[in-house]
Amino acid sequence: MPDPILKVDEIGVRFGDFQALTAMSIAVKPNTIHALIGPNGAGKTTFFNAVTGVRPPNSGKIAFDGHVVTKASAHRRVHYGMARSFQVTNIYPNLTVAENLRLAVQARHHSEGWVFWRSPAARGDIAAEVEEIMGRVGILDRAGTRSGDLSHGAQRSLEIGMALGAQPKMICLDEPLAGMGIDDVHRTKELIVSLKERMAVLLIEHNMSVVLSISDFITVMAQGKKIAEDTPERVRNDPAVRQAYLGSQA
């Protein structure tokens, strides 16, 4: 059994007098989809922020791919192989799809990260990788489209593509299906499943039918704490989970 690529041990996050997370632990294995679910206000995004370096925890320990990253910057965690998408789409709306992805890929190359003036043709390897990513997330035909003109679903696909530009070992997806139509949901679901061939996926998502159908493991949160963790079938049938969250959706 492989060691977890992400191991979070009893982290806590406090905002003033409010304890947002209490002794939260999780272990994400390589090449798996590990979903984090719970009602609104359960602390899921706060947990993501702690894991990805947006808001370091007040207590506990986070280890990623053999590195202790509890207090490491978000940039350092990206360097180690952790990437993230956000609840609110985080793209450059006035740049084209290809330009957004080129910046994401260039950021991995320290000498190229913010070189705007050089022609894309000067780095054929970067151009090829951008094209590969566009094809992988299903937006190759939109390469020259201004990103702000894309549909919501296509913008979410672009953001996932930008995260893939870092060539991560684990990608954290925060509600990737939010606001999508049926066709976009199906396409993005297939994309997420394909990701685990190359990396671990840590997923926050409210679409329970998708979560239960694609996840290898599910962690359930309520009021800043973990209340259950198991395979989808066992989580679905856990009485405490049904009462706290799943209800009639189970």
PENORKA-V714562 format. One record per backbone hydrogen bond with DSSP energy under -0.5 kcal/mol. CO is the residue of the C=O (numbers start at 0). NH is the residue of the N-H. E is the energy in kcal/mol with one decimal. If there is no record, write none. Layout:
# PENORKA-V714562
co = [CO/CO]
nh = [NH/NH]
e = [E/E]
This chain:
# PENORKA-V714562
co = [2/4/5/6/6/7/7/8/10/11/11/12/12/13/14/16/17/17/20/23/25/26/27/27/28/31/31/32/32/32/33/34/34/35/36/38/41/42/43/44/45/46/47/48/48/48/52/58/60/61/61/62/63/66/66/68/72/73/74/75/76/76/77/80/80/82/86/88/90/91/92/94/95/96/97/98/99/100/101/102/104/105/107/108/108/111/113/118/119/122/123/124/125/126/127/128/129/130/131/132/133/133/134/138/139/141/141/142/144/145/146/150/151/152/153/154/155/156/157/158/159/160/162/163/168/169/170/170/171/171/172/172/174/176/180/181/182/183/184/185/186/187/188/189/190/191/192/193/194/194/199/200/200/201/202/202/203/203/205/206/207/208/209/210/216/217/218/219/219/221/223/224/224/227/229/230/231/232/234/236/237/238/239/240/240/241/245/246]
nh = [29/64/27/8/62/9/25/60/23/57/58/19/20/15/17/18/14/19/12/10/7/28/4/5/31/33/200/34/215/216/202/36/218/204/220/41/223/46/47/48/49/50/51/52/53/54/73/11/8/68/69/6/66/63/68/71/76/77/78/79/80/81/80/168/169/171/88/90/92/94/147/146/99/100/101/102/103/104/105/106/107/108/109/111/112/114/115/121/122/126/127/128/129/130/131/132/133/134/135/136/138/139/137/141/142/96/144/97/96/148/149/154/155/156/157/158/159/160/161/162/163/164/165/166/199/82/172/201/84/173/174/203/177/179/184/185/186/187/188/189/190/191/192/193/194/195/195/196/197/198/170/33/202/172/35/204/174/175/207/210/211/212/213/214/34/229/36/226/227/224/21/221/226/219/217/234/235/236/237/238/241/242/243/244/245/246/248/249]
e = [-0.6/-3.1/-2.5/-0.5/-2.6/-0.6/-1.8/-1.9/-2.5/-2.7/-1.4/-1.7/-1.8/-0.6/-2.3/-0.6/-3.0/-1.0/-1.2/-2.5/-3.3/-0.5/-2.2/-1.7/-0.8/-0.6/-2.9/-0.6/-2.8/-1.7/-2.5/-0.5/-3.0/-0.8/-3.0/-1.8/-2.3/-2.2/-2.3/-2.8/-2.0/-2.6/-2.6/-0.7/-1.5/-1.9/-0.5/-1.6/-3.2/-2.5/-0.7/-2.8/-2.1/-3.1/-0.7/-0.9/-1.9/-2.0/-2.1/-1.6/-0.8/-2.1/-0.9/-2.9/-1.9/-2.8/-0.5/-0.6/-0.9/-1.6/-2.6/-2.9/-2.4/-2.1/-2.4/-2.1/-1.7/-2.6/-3.0/-1.9/-1.5/-1.7/-0.8/-2.3/-1.4/-2.0/-1.1/-2.0/-1.5/-2.1/-2.4/-1.9/-2.5/-2.2/-2.2/-2.5/-2.4/-2.1/-2.1/-2.3/-2.7/-0.7/-0.6/-1.8/-1.3/-0.6/-2.1/-2.4/-1.7/-2.0/-1.5/-2.4/-2.1/-2.0/-2.4/-2.3/-2.2/-2.4/-2.5/-2.0/-2.0/-1.1/-1.3/-2.3/-2.5/-2.3/-0.6/-2.5/-2.7/-0.6/-0.9/-2.9/-1.4/-1.9/-2.5/-2.2/-2.2/-2.8/-2.5/-2.0/-1.8/-2.7/-2.2/-2.0/-1.4/-0.8/-0.7/-1.4/-2.0/-1.5/-2.4/-3.4/-0.6/-2.7/-3.6/-0.5/-2.6/-0.5/-1.4/-2.4/-2.7/-1.0/-1.9/-1.8/-2.6/-2.1/-2.6/-2.8/-1.2/-1.3/-2.8/-2.3/-0.5/-3.0/-2.9/-2.6/-2.8/-1.3/-1.4/-0.6/-2.5/-2.2/-2.2/-2.9/-1.4/-1.9/-2.4/-1.3]
